[in-house]
Amino acid sequence: MKNSPDTKERDRRSTPDTAQPDPFLNELGERVRIMRSRRGISRKTLANHSEVSERYLAQLESGEANLSITLLRRIARAMSIPVSELLNERPDRRVEALLLDQLIDRLSPAEIAEAREILLKRFGGMSNELRNRRIALIGLRGGGKSTLGRALSTHLKVPFVELDKIVEEQSGMALGEIFEMFGQETFRRLERAALESVLQQHERFVLATGGSLVTEPATFELLMASCFTIWVQASPDEHMQRVIDQGDLRPMADNNRAMDDLLTILKSRETLYAKADIVIDTAGKTPSQNLKEMLKLLSEI
């Protein structure tokens, strides 16, 4: 199959970038080469099926081509692999891990949940008794995590910890400064380290987490495996009003569509928050009413 004119034009626009070698491009090219070799596909055959020129594939595999995600997707499809496999920056995983991924992919949602419970019991390294002593509140900002967390910790006579404050204490910087100077990746690393330090220092506590912690899979998994989690939720209007009362509109600052943004964030995280062990809705209730309801729910576990 000959490359079409539009294919040649796309290849031309995605010109090799050799001025400053990029380690990621070298790793990406090596992954493409390994995947192609594993499947016994020649470069010529891959070029025909992906409609990407053989010359350009050679440049890609040598780490000289900075290609578009569209071209990479075509290359991945031609090798019958998800594009994420090529973009994965983790070291090559063991065959057992790859096979386990395939097994999990063919399980139903209920079976995946059951498999996770089995793995946690066998390899989680923490008894339910210890886990239940560590209560973590998750949910969108403005749900009432801090207010309810303080009241609960006082009632249980255990420390109350706000994870974001631990991040600030350990880094010596305010959250806003961390994001501005170092970005999301550094914050996530500091957040994980803060959670690990809390787990090491306390056998019992009530922890209020940042609203976005659930979006970082490794940190969320550690939290779920180590703590009894409670989703503290409220109505969108109450979320917004409480945030305004706190004088904090992150990440909706300077945005006339703040409520739309809040609803979008909430919708994108709902399935993650719903993984909590129990849920408490604080909408339209006083702090004392919420505390009473939470204690009732905890007494039933």
C-alpha positions as CSV (number, residue, x, y, z in Angstrom):
1,M,0.0,0.0,0.0
2,K,1.4,3.4,-1.0
3,N,1.3,6.3,1.4
4,S,-1.3,8.8,0.3
5,P,-0.5,12.5,-0.2
6,D,-2.3,13.5,3.0
7,T,-0.3,10.9,4.9
8,K,2.9,12.3,3.5
9,E,1.8,15.8,4.5
10,R,1.0,14.7,8.1
11,D,4.4,13.1,8.3
12,R,6.1,16.2,7.0
13,R,4.3,18.4,9.6
14,S,5.4,16.0,12.3
15,T,9.1,16.7,11.5
16,P,11.9,15.1,13.5
17,D,13.1,17.1,16.4
18,T,16.8,16.4,16.8
19,A,17.9,19.8,18.1
20,Q,17.6,18.6,21.7
21,P,17.2,14.8,22.3
22,D,14.2,14.1,24.6
23,P,14.5,11.0,26.9
24,F,10.8,10.5,26.6
25,L,11.0,10.3,22.8
26,N,13.8,7.7,23.1
27,E,11.7,5.6,25.5
28,L,8.6,5.9,23.3
29,G,10.6,4.9,20.2
30,E,12.0,1.9,22.1
31,R,8.5,0.8,23.2
32,V,7.2,1.0,19.6
33,R,10.2,-1.1,18.4
34,I,9.7,-3.7,21.2
35,M,6.0,-4.0,20.6
36,R,6.5,-4.3,16.9
37,S,9.2,-7.0,17.4
38,R,7.1,-8.9,19.9
39,R,4.3,-9.1,17.3
40,G,6.6,-10.2,14.5
41,I,5.6,-7.2,12.4
42,S,8.2,-5.7,10.0
43,R,8.5,-1.9,9.9
44,K,7.3,-2.1,6.3
45,T,4.1,-4.0,7.3
46,L,3.4,-1.6,10.1
47,A,3.9,1.4,7.8
48,N,1.3,-0.1,5.4
49,H,-1.3,-0.9,8.0
50,S,-0.9,2.4,9.9
51,E,-0.5,4.6,6.8
52,V,2.6,6.1,8.4
53,S,5.7,6.2,6.2
54,E,8.4,3.6,6.9
55,R,11.0,6.3,7.0
56,Y,9.0,8.1,9.7
57,L,8.6,4.9,11.7
58,A,12.4,4.5,11.6
59,Q,12.8,8.0,12.9
60,L,10.2,7.4,15.6
61,E,11.9,4.2,16.8
62,S,15.3,5.9,17.0
63,G,13.8,8.7,19.2
64,E,14.1,11.4,16.5
65,A,10.4,12.0,15.7
66,N,8.1,14.0,17.8
67,L,4.8,12.8,16.4
68,S,1.2,13.8,17.0
69,I,-1.2,11.7,19.2
70,T,-3.3,11.0,16.1
71,L,-0.4,9.3,14.3
72,L,0.6,7.4,17.5
73,R,-3.0,6.2,17.8
74,R,-2.9,4.8,14.2
75,I,0.4,3.0,14.9
76,A,-1.0,1.5,18.1
77,R,-4.2,0.4,16.3
78,A,-2.1,-1.2,13.6
79,M,-0.4,-3.3,16.3
80,S,-3.7,-4.0,18.1
81,I,-2.6,-2.4,21.4
82,P,-4.1,0.5,23.3
83,V,-2.2,3.7,22.8
84,S,-1.8,4.0,26.5
85,E,0.6,1.0,26.3
86,L,3.0,3.1,24.2
87,L,2.6,6.2,26.4
88,N,3.1,4.4,29.7
89,E,6.2,5.8,31.3
90,R,6.5,3.0,33.9
91,P,9.3,0.5,33.5
92,D,8.4,-2.7,31.6
93,R,6.1,-4.7,33.8
94,R,6.3,-8.4,34.5
95,V,4.4,-10.8,32.3
96,E,2.2,-11.7,35.4
97,A,1.2,-8.1,35.8
98,L,0.2,-7.8,32.1
99,L,-1.8,-11.1,32.3
100,L,-3.5,-9.9,35.5
101,D,-4.6,-6.7,33.7
102,Q,-6.2,-8.8,31.0
103,L,-8.0,-11.0,33.5
104,I,-9.4,-8.0,35.3
105,D,-10.5,-6.4,32.0
106,R,-12.8,-9.4,31.3
107,L,-14.4,-9.4,34.8
108,S,-17.7,-7.7,35.5
109,P,-17.8,-4.7,37.8
110,A,-19.1,-6.8,40.6
111,E,-16.4,-9.4,40.1
112,I,-13.7,-6.7,40.0
113,A,-15.0,-5.4,43.4
114,E,-14.9,-8.9,44.8
115,A,-11.4,-9.5,43.4
116,R,-10.2,-6.3,45.0
117,E,-11.5,-7.3,48.4
118,I,-9.8,-10.7,48.1
119,L,-6.5,-9.1,47.2
120,L,-6.8,-6.6,50.0
121,K,-7.4,-9.3,52.5
122,R,-4.5,-11.4,51.3
123,F,-2.0,-8.6,50.5
124,G,-3.3,-5.4,51.9
125,G,-1.3,-5.8,55.1
126,M,-3.8,-4.1,57.4
127,S,-6.6,-5.7,59.4
128,N,-10.1,-4.3,59.3
129,E,-9.8,-3.5,63.0
130,L,-6.9,-1.1,62.5
131,R,-8.4,0.3,59.3
132,N,-11.6,1.2,61.1
133,R,-9.7,3.2,63.7
134,R,-8.5,5.5,60.9
135,I,-11.4,7.5,59.5
136,A,-10.9,9.6,56.4
137,L,-13.4,12.1,55.0
138,I,-13.4,12.5,51.3
139,G,-15.6,14.8,49.1
140,L,-15.7,18.1,47.2
141,R,-14.6,21.2,49.0
142,G,-17.5,22.8,50.9
143,G,-19.2,19.6,51.9
144,G,-18.3,20.0,55.6
145,K,-15.3,17.7,56.0
146,S,-13.4,20.0,58.3
147,T,-16.3,21.0,60.5
148,L,-17.5,17.4,60.8
149,G,-14.0,16.0,61.1
150,R,-13.2,18.2,64.1
151,A,-16.4,17.4,65.9
152,L,-16.0,13.7,65.2
153,S,-12.3,13.7,66.4
154,T,-13.4,15.5,69.6
155,H,-16.1,12.9,70.3
156,L,-13.8,10.0,69.6
157,K,-10.9,11.6,71.5
158,V,-8.5,11.1,68.6
159,P,-6.3,13.6,66.6
160,F,-7.9,15.5,63.7
161,V,-5.7,16.0,60.7
162,E,-6.2,18.1,57.6
163,L,-4.0,16.6,54.9
164,D,-3.6,19.8,52.9
165,K,-2.1,21.5,56.1
166,I,0.4,18.6,56.5
167,V,1.4,19.2,52.9
168,E,2.0,22.8,53.6
169,E,3.9,22.1,56.9
170,Q,6.2,19.5,55.3
171,S,6.9,21.6,52.2
172,G,7.1,25.0,54.0
173,M,4.9,26.5,51.2
174,A,1.2,27.3,50.8
175,L,-0.7,25.1,48.4
176,G,-1.1,28.0,45.9
177,E,2.7,28.5,45.8
178,I,3.3,24.8,45.3
179,F,0.9,24.7,42.3
180,E,2.3,28.0,40.8
181,M,5.9,27.2,41.2
182,F,6.1,23.4,40.7
183,G,2.8,22.3,39.3
184,Q,0.4,19.4,39.8
185,E,3.0,16.6,39.7
186,T,4.9,18.0,42.7
187,F,1.8,18.5,44.7
188,R,0.6,14.9,44.1
189,R,4.0,13.7,45.3
190,L,3.9,15.8,48.4
191,E,0.3,14.8,49.1
192,R,1.2,11.1,48.9
193,A,4.2,11.7,51.2
194,A,1.9,13.5,53.7
195,L,-0.6,10.7,53.8
196,E,2.2,8.1,54.3
197,S,3.6,10.2,57.2
198,V,0.1,10.5,58.8
199,L,-0.3,6.7,58.6
200,Q,3.1,6.1,60.1
201,Q,2.6,8.5,63.0
202,H,-1.0,7.7,64.1
203,E,-2.8,4.5,64.8
204,R,-6.1,6.4,65.3
205,F,-7.2,9.7,63.7
206,V,-9.9,11.5,61.7
207,L,-8.5,12.8,58.5
208,A,-9.9,15.5,56.1
209,T,-8.5,15.0,52.6
210,G,-8.3,17.5,49.7
211,G,-11.2,17.2,47.3
212,S,-9.0,16.1,44.4
213,L,-7.1,13.3,46.2
214,V,-9.5,10.7,44.7
215,T,-8.2,11.6,41.2
216,E,-4.7,10.3,42.0
217,P,-5.2,6.5,41.8
218,A,-2.2,5.4,43.8
219,T,-2.8,7.8,46.7
220,F,-6.6,7.0,46.7
221,E,-5.9,3.3,46.8
222,L,-3.5,3.7,49.7
223,L,-6.2,5.8,51.5
224,M,-8.9,3.2,50.8
225,A,-6.7,0.3,52.0
226,S,-5.6,2.1,55.1
227,C,-8.6,4.0,56.3
228,F,-12.4,3.7,56.8
229,T,-13.6,6.3,54.2
230,I,-16.7,8.5,54.4
231,W,-18.0,10.6,51.5
232,V,-19.2,13.9,53.0
233,Q,-21.5,15.4,50.4
234,A,-23.9,18.3,50.1
235,S,-26.1,19.9,47.4
236,P,-24.2,21.9,44.7
237,D,-25.7,25.1,46.0
238,E,-24.4,24.4,49.5
239,H,-21.0,23.4,48.2
240,M,-20.8,26.7,46.4
241,Q,-22.1,28.8,49.3
242,R,-19.7,27.3,51.8
243,V,-16.7,27.8,49.4
244,I,-17.7,31.4,49.0
245,D,-18.1,31.8,52.8
246,Q,-14.6,30.4,53.2
247,G,-13.3,33.1,50.7
248,D,-11.8,30.4,48.5
249,L,-12.9,29.8,44.9
250,R,-10.2,27.4,43.8
251,P,-10.3,26.2,41.0
252,M,-13.2,28.5,40.0
253,A,-11.4,31.9,40.6
254,D,-12.3,34.6,38.1
255,N,-14.8,32.4,36.4
256,N,-18.3,33.7,35.8
257,R,-19.4,30.1,35.3
258,A,-18.4,28.9,38.7
259,M,-21.4,26.8,39.3
260,D,-21.1,25.1,36.0
261,D,-17.5,24.3,36.8
262,L,-18.4,23.0,40.2
263,L,-21.1,20.7,38.7
264,T,-18.6,19.4,36.1
265,I,-16.0,18.7,38.8
266,L,-18.6,16.9,41.0
267,K,-19.9,14.8,38.1
268,S,-16.4,13.7,37.1
269,R,-15.6,12.6,40.7
270,E,-18.9,11.1,41.8
271,T,-17.9,7.6,40.8
272,L,-14.7,8.0,42.8
273,Y,-16.3,9.5,45.9
274,A,-18.9,6.7,45.7
275,K,-16.2,4.1,46.5
276,A,-16.3,5.3,50.1
277,D,-17.4,2.9,52.8
278,I,-20.3,5.1,53.8
279,V,-21.9,8.3,52.6
280,I,-23.3,11.2,54.7
281,D,-25.3,14.0,53.2
282,T,-24.8,17.3,55.1
283,A,-27.3,19.3,53.1
284,G,-29.8,21.2,55.1
285,K,-28.5,19.9,58.5
286,T,-26.8,21.5,61.4
287,P,-23.3,20.3,62.4
288,S,-24.7,18.5,65.5
289,Q,-27.3,16.7,63.4
290,N,-24.6,15.6,60.9
291,L,-22.4,14.4,63.8
292,K,-25.2,12.4,65.3
293,E,-26.0,10.8,61.9
294,M,-22.3,9.9,61.4
295,L,-22.0,8.3,64.8
296,K,-25.0,6.2,64.1
297,L,-23.6,5.0,60.8
298,L,-20.2,4.3,62.4
299,S,-21.9,2.3,65.2
300,E,-23.3,-0.1,62.6
301,I,-20.0,-1.1,61.0
